[in-house]
Amino acid sequence: MTIDNNSDVSNNQLRNPFLIFSFVVVVVIEAVWIVSSRGFYLVDECAHFLYSRFVLQSLPITVQTWHRPGRLWLFAVPAQFGHLFTMFFCLALFLCLLFVTYRIAKLKGIKHAEWIILLTGLQPILFDISYACLNEAPTALVIMLSYWCHLKKKLGWSLAIASVVFLFRFEMYSFALLMFLVYLWKREWKILPLVLLGPLLWIGLSTIISGNVMTFFREWSRFSHLGKFIPGVSVTHYLENLQTIFGFGQVVLFAIGIVFITRAKRNADYGIIYCTIAINIIINTLTGAEVFRWTGSVGELRYVAVVGPFWGIVSVYGLSEILERMKTVWGKLAFSVLVFSAVVFNCTLTTHPRRWTNYDRVMMNMTKAARTQYPQLTLLSNDCVAAYEMDVSPAGGPYFAQLNKDMLKRYPECLIIWDPFTANSLFFQTELTKEKMLQDTTVRVLEEYKYFNAEYLLLYRNVQRER
């Protein structure tokens, strides 16, 4: 009987016209954005995509903290079929996230739960990263799966899944620690060790790949001392940009939702949701603010978008309470159209399909020129766009390698693309400068590009000829 009842509920949900309509709206808009895209989400997606695509050739690099093994292996198979296929794979994951969030809203008894698809799916930043080969959307899916299991009283699964979030965005391990405290208070002693699952998986994978159990701890020590490559943000940065992250309509409805939840004396029911949102904003403020300078974080808005589904749940609560208090059908219809229009226009006007930057185009043109003129030589560069143009691993291979002193020794005759952003950046620290390169008698300039204050050089180096 239980199986039949659950089946009937699922069938009723699938026959919900507005639920289906909402999914179609999100799919259509995102599919148009995907097909129209040329390029990657700034700044990291190109590198993340390539490391997933060439994961087996880049195994020693994958144990580093920046790569997040959860994301890297999640996208490893889709990346084999190209970036377009990977973006549609991301869309499929995003639809799963929206459906799980909808099921959570239903479990919490929210009457117009189907609105969660639009109020979450069309949040500007979350929508913008939902088809990107990044960590945030998968992180949100893991968190929502954990919370769904929590509501279904599958506490062991909830804590285990929450711990796995460490493999995607380790600052959101705070959610696992929050769930640990919840279950500690409930005296669920047997499941508490599951909170260590995510870190143990990362340590194990790192040990297997590197052959040294200490690799994980060395990487974390180095990551915690990484400086900011540009100035950080103010301590009010995220609070000032809530409407940019979640959308104007969602922010207003969130505030209304808090009022109604408080009046209904249900704050305890939404305690995990409130705490997760607050902790996320606080952690990213502390790491991104210029005044603290703890890490290399510079306050990207996508970090906070991870809690977008939780934000959407509170927003849909506020929307539902308003609709329930409207006495006329026409009043409900007018308000629904207003909210729908605000959410759709806010998303479509503030997000855009990916576009190669002019800097990227310069790198692509120089890479094409290098491969055409000197196909037998190895190209040295720290810009992943060059590796993408060649369709090779950014970790290095027969015809591409990272630009540093070791590679210069390994390849006495080679090509070098010097760009002002990655050639000697904080993340690579090659100790090479343009002046040193140009003073080297074994190096000559083949091509030079200038774009505003940026200067790009295609260099030919031949130590053997000089000797």
Beta strands, then each sheet from edge to edge (+ up, - down):
strand 1: 378-380
strand 2: 400-401
strand 3: 413-418
strand 4: 443-451
strand 5: 454-462
sheet 1: 2+ 1+ 3+ 5- 4+
end
